[in-house]
Amino acid sequence: MAVLRTFARPMLASIYVLQGYDAVVRPDRVVPAAEPVVRRIAAWVPVVPADIRTAVRLNGGVQLVAGTLLALGRVPRLSALALAVTLVPTTLAGHRFWGAETEQERAGQRIHFLKNVSMFGGLLIAAADTGGKPSLAWRTRHGAHALRHDSTLARRTAEATTASTGAAHRLADLVPGH
């Protein structure tokens, strides 16, 4: 599975690195399509800039950095999650098949929309992939279980030691000369 991750992560990340770079360098190419989506998101999410060009560059920058980190296998779960978050506004802005004027344009945009939905699913899988290591949630549960087990053993040992010490004292009281 490690070999698969070594090849699959860069393959998944490649589109984000290239398009993220393009959005940072040439944001004006997508500003018109991004405007309605950015306006709505900026109204709900205060950290999203209201300036469309800046928001496009920010989204592209996140894609470039997170895509590079995912390709290199550095913080892959966080990188995949960041890419998934950026993919939502990108898809809503760039592939609005429901607003297409012709059937041919609608079909093309629907394919791109569904491609992005598929990529979103792949990113969610990558975000959940622990790389064969137990997740933090599993380690927490396992640690709590081990702690309960150890404390139960310690209590039983203490009870047994106390009981045997008491029996030894009673036995000593029976021996003459003590």
C-alpha positions in Angstrom: 0.0 0.0 0.0 2.9 2.4 0.7 4.0 2.1 -3.0 0.4 2.9 -4.1 0.4 6.1 -1.9 3.8 7.1 -3.3 2.4 7.2 -6.8 -1.3 8.0 -6.2 -0.8 11.2 -4.1 1.2 13.1 -6.7 -1.2 11.9 -9.4 -4.2 13.3 -7.3 -2.3 16.5 -6.5 -1.0 17.3 -10.0 -4.1 19.2 -11.1 -4.2 21.3 -8.0 -0.6 22.3 -8.3 -0.9 23.3 -11.9 -4.3 25.1 -11.6 -3.4 26.6 -8.3 -0.3 28.2 -9.8 -2.3 29.4 -12.8 -4.9 31.0 -10.5 -2.1 32.8 -8.5 -0.3 34.1 -11.6 -3.4 34.8 -13.8 -6.5 35.3 -11.6 -8.3 37.4 -14.2 -8.9 34.4 -16.3 -11.4 33.0 -13.7 -12.6 36.2 -12.0 -15.9 36.6 -14.0 -17.0 33.0 -13.3 -15.9 33.2 -9.6 -17.6 36.5 -8.8 -21.1 35.2 -7.9 -19.7 32.3 -5.8 -17.1 34.5 -4.0 -19.7 37.2 -3.2 -22.0 34.6 -1.5 -19.2 32.8 0.4 -17.6 36.2 1.5 -21.0 37.2 3.0 -21.1 34.0 5.1 -17.4 33.4 5.8 -15.5 36.5 7.1 -12.0 35.3 6.3 -12.9 35.1 2.5 -11.9 38.4 0.9 -14.6 40.3 -0.8 -12.2 41.3 -3.6 -12.8 38.6 -6.2 -9.2 38.7 -7.6 -7.7 38.3 -4.2 -10.1 35.4 -3.3 -9.2 33.6 -6.6 -5.5 34.1 -5.8 -6.0 32.9 -2.2 -7.9 29.8 -3.4 -5.2 29.1 -6.0 -2.4 29.6 -3.4 -4.1 27.1 -1.1 -4.4 24.6 -3.9 -0.7 25.2 -5.0 0.7 24.7 -1.4 -1.7 21.9 -0.4 -1.2 20.1 -3.7 2.6 20.3 -3.4 2.5 19.0 0.2 0.1 16.2 -0.8 2.4 15.2 -3.7 5.4 15.1 -1.4 3.5 13.1 1.2 3.9 15.9 3.8 0.8 16.3 6.1 -1.2 14.4 3.5 -4.4 14.2 5.4 -4.6 17.9 6.1 -3.4 18.8 2.6 -6.2 16.6 1.1 -8.8 18.2 3.3 -7.6 21.7 2.3 -7.8 20.7 -1.3 -11.3 19.3 -0.8 -12.4 22.6 0.8 -11.0 24.7 -2.2 -12.7 22.3 -4.7 -16.2 23.3 -3.6 -16.2 26.9 -4.7 -14.0 26.1 -7.7 -16.6 23.6 -8.9 -19.6 25.8 -8.2 -18.0 28.7 -10.0 -16.5 26.9 -13.0 -18.9 24.2 -13.8 -22.4 25.5 -13.5 -24.0 23.1 -16.0 -27.5 24.1 -14.8 -27.0 27.6 -16.2 -25.5 26.6 -19.6 -27.2 27.9 -22.7 -26.8 25.1 -25.1 -27.2 21.3 -24.6 -23.6 20.7 -25.8 -22.2 23.2 -23.2 -24.5 21.8 -20.5 -23.2 18.3 -21.2 -19.6 19.4 -21.2 -20.0 21.3 -17.9 -21.9 18.4 -16.4 -18.9 16.1 -17.1 -16.5 18.6 -15.5 -18.8 19.0 -12.5 -19.0 15.2 -12.0 -15.3 14.9 -12.5 -14.8 17.4 -9.7 -17.3 15.5 -7.5 -15.2 12.4 -8.1 -12.0 14.2 -7.3 -13.7 15.4 -4.1 -14.5 11.8 -3.1 -10.8 10.9 -3.8 -9.7 13.8 -1.6 -12.0 12.7 1.2 -10.5 9.2 1.0 -7.0 10.6 1.1 -7.9 12.8 4.0 -9.1 9.8 6.0 -6.1 7.6 5.0 -3.9 7.0 8.0 -1.2 5.5 6.0 -1.5 2.2 7.8 -1.0 3.8 11.2 -3.8 4.0 13.7 -5.8 7.2 13.7 -5.7 9.6 16.6 -9.2 8.6 17.6 -8.2 4.9 17.7 -5.1 5.7 19.7 -7.1 7.7 22.2 -9.6 4.9 22.6 -6.9 2.3 22.8 -4.9 4.3 25.3 -8.0 4.8 27.5 -8.7 1.1 27.4 -5.1 0.3 28.3 -5.2 2.8 31.2 -8.4 1.2 32.6 -6.8 -2.3 32.3 -3.6 -1.2 34.0 -5.4 0.5 36.8 -7.6 -2.5 37.4 -4.5 -4.7 37.6 -2.8 -2.3 40.0 -5.9 -2.3 42.2 -6.2 -6.1 42.2 -2.5 -6.4 43.0 -2.8 -3.9 45.8 -5.8 -5.7 47.2 -4.0 -9.1 47.0 -0.9 -7.6 48.7 -3.0 -6.1 51.5 -4.8 -9.4 52.0 -1.6 -11.5 52.1 0.1 -9.0 54.4 -2.9 -9.2 56.8 -2.8 -13.0 56.7 0.9 -13.0 57.4 0.4 -10.8 60.5 -2.3 -13.0 61.7 -0.1 -16.1 61.2 2.8 -14.4 63.0 0.5 -13.8 66.0 -0.1 -17.5 66.2 3.6 -18.4 66.4 4.8 -18.5 70.0 7.6 -16.1 70.9 6.5 -13.3 68.6 
